[in-house]
Amino acid sequence: MAQTTREYGEWPLKRLMTEVVGSGHKSADDMDRGQAREAFQRILDGEPDETTLGAFWLANRWKRNSPEELAAFVDVMREESVETGVPDADPVDCGANYDGKGDSAILGVAAGVVAAAAGTPVVVHSGDRVPTQKQDAYKHVLDELGVRTAVSPGESVDMVDETGFGFYYQPEFNPGVVDLFDRRDEMGVRTFVNTVETLANPADADVHLGSFYHLAFATKMTDTLQQAQTQDVSRTLFFQGMEGYDDVRPGSTVVAEWNDGDDELDDFEIKTADYGMDVESEDLEVDDVAADSAAITEDVVAGEREDGFADAVALNAALRIYAREDADSIDEGLEMAREAIDDGSAAAVLEDLQAF
C-alpha cells in the first residue's frame, strides 16, 4: 500500500493495539471517537504495516466494535472515500451485506422494482465479489438482467429519478474502501469494514432498511446511524434476513423499527405465512444465485409466477413500502405490491431499468 504524508494524531494502530483494543477479551477497551477516526484515516491512506493492520482488524473483531467506533468509521469513510449522488426522489436505502449470498435467491432486485412501481423509490448498492465470501450480490443479479451496473454516482441518480430504482456501484462511489480489497481478502474473516460499507448511504437517503441475525445487531446499527455525523437518517427498519441479506427470513421473524425521536427500537414478531409467504427457507434455495435470481425477478414482476418466490418478493416489497411509510401497515404495503405486479407497473419499471 502506498504511504502518505498526512499528519496524524498520536494513535498509530500499533499503539491502539497495545494500549486499547488488543489486550484480550476481558481487558480490551473501546476506542473513543477521535481514536477510531484516526485509525480509519490511517487505514484508508494505506499507512499501517500489513501485519499491524491484520492484527488490528482481528482485535476489533474479537472485542466487537461499539456504535461510537462504527459511527466514527462511517464518518471517515463518507468524508474521505464516498462520493454521494442525491436523487430528487427520497429513496429507501437498502444495505445488504456486500459479500453476497451463496444458497438462496436474491430477492431485493425484484422487491425493489415492485416497491418502485408502487411509488416507493429504492436504492441498492454493492461491490463485485467482496471478501470474505465473494459471492453473488445485487450487481450480479442486475448484470444477468442486462441492467447497467458500472455507473457513476451521477448516473445512479438519473437511474433512481427516471425509474424509481437505483443501483450504486462501490468501485464508483467508494473507491477508498475498494482499495482495501487485497488486505481484506488476506484476512480470511469479516472485519468492521464489512459492516460500515453497508452504511455508506450513497444516495443520502433518510430511511435505511437492513437485516440482522440477532436483534442486538439491529440496535447497534441504529445507534451507529444515530451517532454518525455525516448523514441524517430519520428512520430504520431491520428484519431477520436470509444469509445476512436483506431478504426476510421465512417463518417467525422479528422486525425492528426506529424513528427519529424514539428512545429505542420498537421490535415485533411477524409470521411470514400470515402475509402469504408460507414457505421454508429451503424452498427459496437456487442452484445459480445470480442467474436464477434474475430469471425469478423477470417472471415475478411480469406476473408469471404464483409460487413461494412470488410471495416472498411481494412481502419484501411490502417491507420496503412500509419502511418509507408509504403504507401504514405491512398488510397495506402487501396490497400495494401485489397491485403493482397485477397492473403491469412492475414489469414497466424493469423494462425502464433495462433500457437505461
Beta strands, then each sheet from edge to edge (+ up, - down):
strand 1: 92-94
strand 2: 122-126
strand 3: 165-169
strand 4: 207-212
strand 5: 235-240
strand 6: 252-259
strand 7: 266-271
sheet 1: 3+ 2+ 1+ 4+ 5+ 6- 7+
end
